Amino acid sequence: MNTLPINQILQGNSLELLQTIPDSSIDLIFADPPYFMRTEGKLQRPEGNDFSGCDDVWDNVFADNADYVHFSRLWLEQCHRILKPNGSMWVIGAMQCIYSLGAIMQELGFWFINDVIWHKSNPTPNFHGTRLNNAHETLIWATKDKKSKYTFNYKTAKELNCEIVNFENGERKQLGSVWRIPVCSGNERLKDSSGKKLHNTQKPESLLYRIIAISSQMGDIVLDPFGGTMTTAAVAKRLGRNYIMLERDLRYIQYGKRRLDSVCFDNSPIAKAEFDKKPLKVSLNQMIMAGFLHIGEPFYLKNTPFWASLTNMGKLEFEGQIYDMHALAALLKQARAERLNGFMYWEVKRGDSQILLNNIREQYRSSFEIYSKG
C-alpha cells in the first residue's frame, strides 16, 4: 500500500492489515484487544437470568495463555513498527490480559509514560459476592522508545480535569492517572436491530476523548487495530484528527459507518489544544519600540521601596549598575534563585496607579495579534 488509507475502515484480519501500513507513519495508536477472559460456562445474575459479559467468539479463540501471548506479540510488533518516532500508543485491558500486554510491550522497546486506571463509576456488580467488585480497567500510555518527544497537551489535560472542587470558578489542577468515567450506556451504546447491545465492550466516548485530546494534535493520524463500534474513529473525527480503523466483523463496520456519518468536527479549544499554545515571546526592547514602555521611566519592585530606570538596551539601571530585570528582581528580593520572572515583580506607573509589567506585556501581545490578523 503506497498511501495511507486515511479516514477509512479496513475490513479484515488485523495482523494482515497492519502489515500493509508503512513504517513510522502513525501518530497515535489506541488498542482495545481481546481480553481473553478465560470464562467457562454461563454467568448468571442472582435472579437466575444469564449475564452477557465478554463472551464473544473473538475473545475465546485462544487455546491457552501462550497462544494469547503469541497473538499479542504479533500485533504489538506491527504497532511498534508503524508508530512514528514521536508518536504515542495507548493499550487498554482488564486484569486477565494487561500484565501480559505490558510485559510484551517492554520487551519490544516501548517506553511507558503512565498507566492509567479507568475507574468505572457504574461497574457491573460481582453477582455472587465471591470477590471484590471489578471496578476498573488499566490503560498503558507508551511511546516508541525512551527518546521519543511525544505530544502531551498538558494544559488541555487540566481543562479536562473537571471533577475538581472549584473547577467552575476557574481553578485548574493536573490531570491524574485515575479517571472516573461511567461505562458506555444509554443512547451512546450501539444496539442491533433487535435492540440488544451490539458490542459487549464498547468504550465510552469520554474515555477516548481524553486520550486523543491530550496525546495528539489536529490533523494527526489515529489508528485502532481493533475498531469494534468505531468509538476511536468517532472521537478522532470530532476532534479534527484523521483515523484508520481495522475490523474484521462486517456487522460492526456497518453500524460503525452509520455512527461516523452522524459525527461532525467540534471546533473547540480542546480540539485545537489552544490552552497549550505558547504565548508570543516579548522583550523589553520590543515593547520600547512599540511605544508601550519608554526609556528612562522608573520600574518599581512590587511591595518594596526599590526602583530602577529603563535603559535603551532593554535593561535596568540601579545605583549606577546595569542589570537584567530578572536578575535584579532576584537580587533585591534576596531570592534563592538567581533569576525571578521580572514581568511578575516589576511595576510601572500609568496615570495615578502602578500596574504590573506583565499587564503591559499582555497589552502588547493583544495589539500584536490584532495587527497580525489584520
Number of C-alpha atoms within 10 A of each C-alpha: 8 7 8 14 14 13 17 14 21 18 16 14 14 19 18 12 17 21 15 14 21 16 14 16 15 26 25 30 27 24 22 19 21 22 19 22 16 14 12 8 6 12 16 13 14 11 7 8 10 11 13 13 14 18 18 15 8 13 16 18 12 16 10 11 14 10 11 20 16 12 13 19 18 13 19 21 16 20 28 24 20 24 23 21 20 18 27 31 29 24 20 23 22 16 13 13 20 19 14 16 21 20 13 19 24 13 11 16 15 22 19 19 15 13 17 18 18 20 19 17 13 14 13 12 12 14 14 10 8 7 8 8 12 14 15 22 15 20 22 23 21 25 28 26 19 14 10 16 13 21 17 17 20 15 20 24 24 18 18 19 17 15 12 12 11 10 15 10 7 8 12 18 16 14 18 12 14 13 18 15 16 16 22 19 13 8 7 13 19 20 14 12 7 7 8 11 15 18 17 16 18 20 21 17 18 15 19 19 20 17 20 25 25 21 21 25 20 16 15 17 22 26 28 26 24 20 28 27 26 27 24 30 28 24 26 29 21 19 26 21 24 20 26 24 25 24 22 18 16 13 13 19 21 12 17 20 16 11 17 17 9 8 14 13 14 14 11 12 13 21 22 19 21 13 16 15 11 7 9 13 8 12 10 21 18 15 18 17 12 13 11 14 19 18 17 13 14 18 23 21 22 18 10 10 7 14 18 23 19 22 19 14 12 19 19 25 20 15 9 9 8 16 18 14 25 19 17 22 24 18 16 12 17 10 12 9 10 12 15 18 13 19 17 15 21 24 23 20 14 9 7 6 8 14 16 19 21 16 14 18 21 14 13 19 17 13 13 14 11 10 9 8 7 6
